[in-house]
Amino acid sequence: MPLADDHRVLYQAFLDQELTEWLALLPEQLAKGLDRQRHGDLPMWEKAVRKLPPLPAEREVYLDQNTVRVDMALSDSQQRQCFNLLRKLAPWRKGPYSLGGIDIDTEWRSDWKWQRVAPHLAPLSYRKVLDVGGGSGYHAWRMVGAGADFVLVIDPSPRFYWQFQAVRHFVGDADQQRTHFLPVGIEDVPARLGFFDTVFSMGVLYHRPSPLEHLQQLKEALAPGGELVLETLVVEGDEQTVFMPGERYAAMPNVYFLPSSQALCHWLSRCGFSNIRVVDEAVTTLDEQRATDWMTYQSLADFLDPDDPSLTREGYPAPRRAIILANRDT
């Protein structure tokens, strides 16, 4: 698909889904999300993706395996060109991908998270899905691989937008144009939309200074009876345990509230969700989040106390993540 058709395909998808109210907002949202003044490297990312060479029509695309993989016959020069251009989009944080024989070993083994989530989901076949803060779109491709009819990634990062478009260049039309990316945040989703069958919010809640507002926004995006998939940092404790770190947590800025799983279930109940259940909770390991050749900056190992990895370098409990599912009341 020529990249000049990016927005045309997105507009057509919104028309097909009868998202007419949101469709009217797309020109302004795209202009803001891809404003070159937002990030000095944005023109470089765009240029890198647009310089990816035309690829063979014959390809095998696998969206239902741990690695989002596209197999095709590339010449040595084509593969070198693609490799160098994909490297310009680094750091790659969510994956893994294998594109034309180029293996992108991302910071996160996002397939491990998917393996923890997928067995508990309502079947995604034919569902309309919103992936909030979806990064480069790894999980979105997996959602389509699981049969989702329409998947929309929203993430305000223009780097992630162009990483998604790079993967799209390799995937082509193999997903039947069911996977889309809009560079906005949850606050840009029209209020009381009530449209999506499944909404994912993974790795977002702890960055929100008003977590209950975020939960309400997620709820309003869901159709009645729809399923929320919430993954976030938590701490050990009871229904009343909520931890607020200082200026940084595991070197991350803008980390606000870390509730216990029980407290988070209580929040969801107060926000009007039902059928609330914790399906997974575990400390993040150094095998799941780490520096790689495609993400050469510091990673989790650098953010923990070198003498006691059960603590962050600030002295807080090491990252623990929970996955909670709930439904919007009908």
C-alpha positions in Angstrom: 0.0 0.0 0.0 1.6 3.3 -1.0 2.1 5.5 2.1 0.4 8.4 0.4 -2.8 6.3 0.9 -2.3 6.2 4.7 -5.0 8.7 5.6 -7.3 7.7 2.8 -7.5 4.1 4.2 -8.0 5.4 7.7 -10.8 7.7 6.6 -12.4 4.9 4.7 -12.2 2.6 7.7 -14.0 5.2 9.9 -16.6 5.5 7.3 -17.1 1.7 7.1 -17.4 1.6 10.9 -19.9 4.5 10.9 -17.7 6.5 13.2 -19.0 9.7 11.7 -18.6 11.9 14.8 -15.0 10.9 15.1 -14.4 11.1 11.4 -15.1 14.8 11.5 -12.2 15.2 14.0 -9.6 13.2 12.1 -8.1 16.1 10.0 -7.3 18.1 13.1 -6.1 15.1 15.1 -3.8 13.9 12.4 -2.4 17.4 11.8 -1.7 17.8 15.5 -0.3 14.2 16.0 2.0 14.5 13.1 3.0 18.1 13.5 6.7 18.4 12.7 7.1 21.0 15.4 6.3 18.4 18.1 9.6 16.4 17.6 12.7 17.4 15.7 13.2 13.8 14.5 9.8 13.4 13.0 10.8 14.3 9.4 13.7 11.8 9.6 11.3 9.0 10.7 8.8 9.9 7.9 11.6 10.0 5.3 12.9 6.6 6.5 9.6 4.9 6.0 8.9 6.5 2.7 12.3 5.4 1.4 11.6 1.7 2.1 11.8 0.0 -1.3 8.9 -1.6 -3.1 8.5 -5.1 -1.9 7.6 -8.4 -3.7 3.8 -9.0 -3.8 4.5 -12.6 -2.9 4.9 -12.9 0.9 3.9 -14.9 3.8 2.5 -12.9 6.7 2.1 -14.4 10.2 0.1 -12.4 12.7 -0.8 -15.3 15.0 2.7 -16.3 16.2 5.0 -14.9 18.9 7.0 -13.0 16.3 5.0 -10.8 13.9 6.7 -12.2 10.8 6.7 -11.3 7.1 8.6 -13.7 4.9 9.6 -12.6 1.4 12.5 -12.9 -1.0 14.7 -9.8 -0.8 18.0 -9.2 -2.5 21.0 -8.5 -0.4 20.9 -4.8 -1.3 17.1 -4.6 -0.5 17.6 -6.2 2.8 20.5 -3.9 3.7 18.5 -0.9 2.7 15.5 -2.0 4.8 17.7 -2.8 7.7 19.4 0.7 7.7 16.0 2.4 7.3 14.4 0.4 10.1 17.3 1.2 12.4 16.6 4.9 11.9 13.3 4.4 13.8 15.0 3.0 16.9 14.5 2.5 19.8 12.1 -0.3 19.1 10.3 -1.0 22.4 7.4 -3.4 21.7 7.8 -6.6 19.6 9.3 -8.8 18.4 9.2 -8.5 14.6 10.8 -10.3 11.7 10.4 -8.4 8.5 11.9 -9.8 5.3 14.5 -11.7 7.2 15.4 -8.7 9.5 14.9 -9.7 13.1 13.9 -6.7 15.3 14.7 -7.7 18.9 12.7 -5.2 20.9 13.2 -4.0 24.4 10.0 -5.8 25.6 9.1 -9.4 24.9 5.6 -8.3 24.2 4.7 -11.8 23.2 5.1 -12.9 26.8 2.5 -10.3 27.9 0.2 -11.5 25.1 0.6 -15.1 26.2 -0.6 -14.1 29.7 -3.5 -12.0 28.4 -4.9 -14.1 25.5 -6.2 -17.2 27.3 -8.5 -15.0 29.4 -10.0 -12.8 26.7 -13.5 -13.0 25.2 -12.8 -14.4 21.7 -11.7 -11.5 19.5 -13.2 -12.9 16.3 -15.2 -10.2 14.5 -14.8 -7.7 17.4 -14.0 -4.0 17.2 -11.0 -3.3 19.4 -9.3 -0.2 20.7 -5.6 -0.5 21.9 -4.8 2.6 24.1 -1.1 3.4 24.2 -0.4 0.6 21.9 3.2 1.7 20.9 4.3 0.4 17.6 1.3 -1.8 17.3 2.7 -5.2 18.1 -0.4 -6.3 20.1 -2.7 -4.8 17.5 -1.3 -7.2 14.8 -1.8 -10.0 17.3 -5.4 -9.0 17.8 -6.0 -9.1 14.1 -4.2 -12.4 14.0 -6.7 -13.6 16.6 -9.6 -12.6 14.3 -10.6 -9.1 15.3 -12.5 -7.3 12.6 -11.3 -3.7 13.3 -8.4 -2.7 15.5 -7.4 0.9 16.2 -4.2 1.8 18.0 -4.1 5.2 19.6 -0.8 6.5 20.9 0.4 10.1 20.8 4.0 9.2 19.9 4.9 10.1 16.3 7.9 7.6 16.4 5.5 4.8 17.2 3.2 6.0 14.3 6.0 5.7 11.9 7.2 2.3 13.3 3.7 1.1 12.7 3.7 2.4 9.2 7.0 0.6 8.6 5.6 -2.7 9.7 2.5 -1.9 7.5 4.8 -1.6 4.5 5.9 -5.2 5.0 2.5 -6.6 6.0 0.8 -5.0 3.0 -2.9 -5.9 2.7 -2.5 -9.3 4.4 -4.6 -8.1 7.3 -7.3 -6.9 4.8 -6.8 -3.4 6.2 -8.2 -4.2 9.6 -5.4 -2.6 11.6 -5.1 1.2 12.0 -3.1 3.8 13.9 -4.1 7.2 15.0 -1.5 9.4 16.8 -3.7 10.6 19.7 -4.4 9.9 23.3 -7.5 8.6 25.1 -8.6 12.1 25.8 -9.0 12.6 22.1 -11.6 9.8 21.7 -15.1 11.3 21.5 -16.9 11.2 24.8 -19.5 8.5 25.4 -18.6 6.8 22.2 -19.9 3.4 23.3 -18.4 1.6 20.2 -15.7 -0.9 20.9 -16.3 -4.5 21.9 -12.9 -4.7 23.6 -10.6 -2.0 24.9 -7.0 -2.6 25.9 -5.1 -0.2 28.2 -1.7 -1.7 28.9 1.1 0.3 30.5 -0.9 3.5 30.7 -2.8 3.9 33.9 0.2 4.7 36.1 1.1 7.6 33.9 -2.3 9.2 34.4 -2.5 11.8 37.3 -6.3 11.1 37.4 -6.6 7.3 37.2 -10.3 7.2 37.8 -10.8 9.6 34.9 -8.8 7.3 32.7 -11.0 4.4 33.7 -14.1 6.4 32.9 -12.7 7.3 29.5 -12.1 3.6 28.8 -15.5 2.7 29.9 -17.1 5.3 27.7 -15.3 3.9 24.7 -16.7 0.5 25.3 -20.0 -0.7 24.0 -22.4 -2.0 26.7 -21.2 -5.4 27.9 -17.8 -4.8 26.3 -14.6 -6.0 27.8 -11.8 -3.9 29.3 -8.3 -5.4 29.4 -6.3 -3.4 31.9 -2.6 -4.0 32.6 -0.7 -1.7 34.9 1.9 -1.5 37.6 0.7 -2.5 41.1 2.0 -3.0 44.6 1.2 -5.7 47.1 -1.5 -4.9 49.6 -5.2 -4.8 50.4 -8.1 -2.9 49.0 -6.9 0.3 50.6 -3.3 0.2 49.5 -2.2 2.8 47.0 1.4 3.9 46.5 2.5 7.2 45.0 6.2 7.5 44.3 8.4 10.6 44.2 9.5 12.3 41.0 10.7 9.1 39.4 9.9 5.4 39.8 12.3 2.9 38.2 13.8 6.0 36.5 10.5 6.8 34.8 9.1 10.3 35.2 5.3 10.9 35.4 4.4 7.8 37.4 1.6 8.6 39.7 -0.6 6.0 41.4 0.3 2.3 41.9 -2.6 0.6 43.6 -2.7 -3.0 44.8 -4.7 -5.3 42.6 -7.5 -5.4 45.2 -7.6 -1.6 45.2 -7.7 -1.4 41.5 -10.6 -3.9 41.4 -12.3 -1.5 43.9 -11.7 1.4 41.6 -13.2 -0.5 38.7 -16.3 -1.4 40.7 -16.8 2.3 41.8 -16.5 3.3 38.1 -19.3 1.0 37.1 -17.5 -2.1 35.8 -18.7 -5.6 36.6 -17.3 -9.2 36.4 -13.9 -7.8 37.6 -11.2 -10.4 37.8 -7.4 -10.4 38.2 -6.0 -12.9 35.7 -2.3 -12.4 36.2 0.1 -10.7 38.5 3.9 -11.0 38.5 7.1 -9.1 39.0 8.7 -8.0 35.7 11.8 -10.0 34.9 15.1 -8.9 33.3 14.4 -11.4 30.5 11.1 -9.7 29.6 12.4 -6.1 29.5 16.0 -5.5 28.5 18.4 -3.5 26.3 19.0 -5.0 22.8 20.7 -4.0 19.6 17.4 -2.3 18.6 17.0 -0.5 21.9 20.5 0.4 23.1 19.5 2.8 25.9 19.2 1.8 29.6 16.5 -0.7 30.5 15.1 -2.4 33.5 18.4 -3.8 34.8 19.7 -0.3 35.1 16.7 0.9 37.0 16.9 -1.6 39.8 19.1 -1.4 43.0 22.3 -3.2 42.0 22.5 -4.8 45.5 18.9 -5.7 45.8 16.9 -6.3 42.5 13.7 -6.5 44.5 13.9 -2.7 44.8 14.2 0.1 42.3 17.2 2.3 42.4 15.0 4.8 44.3 14.3 2.2 46.9 10.8 1.4 45.9 9.4 -2.1 45.3 10.5 -3.4 41.9 8.0 -3.3 39.0 5.1 -5.7 39.5 2.3 -5.8 36.9 -1.2 -7.1 37.0 -3.7 -7.8 34.3 -7.4 -7.2 35.2 -10.4 -7.9 33.0 -13.8 -6.3 33.6 -17.0 -5.6 31.6 -19.0 -2.4 31.1 -22.4 -2.9 32.6 -25.1 -3.1 30.0 
